[in-house]
Amino acid sequence: MTPRSEPRLADTLNTAIVVLDERNRPIYLNSAAEQFLGTSYSAALKSGFDAVFAANSLLADTIDEALVSQQVMTLREVKLVLAHELVRVADCAITPRPEYPGARVMLEFNDIERHLRISRDARINSLQMTTRQMMRGLAHELKNPLGGLRGAAQLLERELPDPALTEYTHIILQETDRLRGLIDRMLGPNDRPNQRWVNVHEPLEQVRQLLRIEVGDAHLDWRLDYDPSLPDVWADRDQLVQVLLNLARNAVQAMREGGTAAPRLTFRTRVLRQFTIHGKRHRLAVRIDVEDNGPGVPEDLVETLFLPMVSGRAGGSGLGLSLAQTIAERHHGMIEFVPKRRVTRFSLILPIHPEDDPSPAPPRRPAGTSAVSSE
């Protein structure tokens, strides 16, 4: 039995635990470590940790010092650059020669940002709920007079003696309908999600095909990083397409308007274990990343990104991200903005099977297979 096949008792911990051998290859990663590092055990085993240490000289030097002194050493609030340019701030405990077969060093990362992120998400979610209630009340107050205005314009149009004057009533009707449509978009979809078991790679591929048509001949470097072992999720497929298309379109528009020289769009899927969404911990969740190398999100918009009527683009309605977040919440999930170096990443996170959602047992796919293959 190899160390990796032993019962993963540390998977219930929030602390990321990494055990490395003499060649800086992982012997053991718990679930928190995979989430913290932004990579899976198999990917980390393939690449090793040399690149991580090359990008984080303080961590590498402290490990060497701990091995020489044979003492446990600690780094406080160290900034780490990890896979896919992911930046984390964490406390790190370094244990040389732990009692583990073939181990050279054990690293324990306590993700400081994770606690700050949970607190921030709770604050933003509360603000979104308050804003949404205000918007619903405002929409109700606006729809009644708009309905009366439209009816009056229709009656007036019938009584006009000169047909040429109907041009003005048409304008009233068109603008009234436009305002009603805007209010409906602000309120979001009213229908309950039509949920079934969905392989998330299918809506991702549909979004990619749609964007290929929209982008046309413009150069766009596609990067697909799919986890083929990803389980299906209990979701509305069409609404997933709507959310992912919104995130991907935003990314393409940001790169185009920012004049990105070599635009790159990445779709990435990962499994999350013991992940907290809106204060509730889920045993398994799926994370779908939409990542671009555009100009990024202005710092002053980060806290209000998902509020309605807030947009970072000239001419933007500010409704897309708000509606996408609403759809994610109806699936017991969330959309998370992750600050990274030189890239912008939005992640749709969905629980595999919400405990309070009555649904049939998930289908079983053969291990290591997926309905869509990665390029």
C-alpha angles and dihedrals in degrees: 000000000000123000090251092057095052117107106283096232092162093061090094092060124096090211113095110233121196124179116192132192129219092282093051091253118141117256093176138011123174122213093264089055093053089052093044094049094042092231141088126250092251092052092047090049090053097047101031123205101279091101091050092052091045089056093043108045094169091059092046093048092048091051090052090049092050091050092051095046094036088221130127109252131195133208117200123212093345117176111228131192108210139171118329090014090292112165121208133178113209149146110249129201116197118202116187120215098358119195094265126114111269094353123152099176141355121215123198116193122193105197106222092183091056092066091043089048094052090050092046093047090051090050093047092045090053090049091049093051091050092047091047092053090050091049092051091051091047092047091053091051092049099045095062097056090040089056090050091047092052093048092049091050091052092050091047091051091057092052099047112116094205117057089207089068091064087081088080095047089050089056090051091050094046094049091045091053090047091053092047090051090050091051091049090052090049090055093049129215116337098196119094113246113271094226130195136143108294133186099223092213090070097063089041090057091047090053090049092053092048092050092047088059093046095046092047115177095351111120114252123166109220119205118189117191104173126171103223092200093059111132122230119265130222100244149122104268095205092050090049088055089050093052096044093044090053092051093045094047090050089052094049092046092048091052092046095048092042092054094237106192097212106019115206128187120192129195112194132175128195140166118241123201127204091001124170118225118181092339095312121108118222124198093218132015138167123233119202114190126202106190133176137177095227129126094290134229118307110250093235092059099050096090094046101037095116098043117106119258092022114120136163093202129079107251094014117141094216091224103101100078092038092055092043090053090049091054091047091052091051085059090051088252140104145219114237129196110215117197110222138165115272093345139075118222131187116184127201107207120193131174112241093228118359109220094225094048112091106222137144121266113282118260118253120238122190111268114269095017133116136181089235128042123219122244 
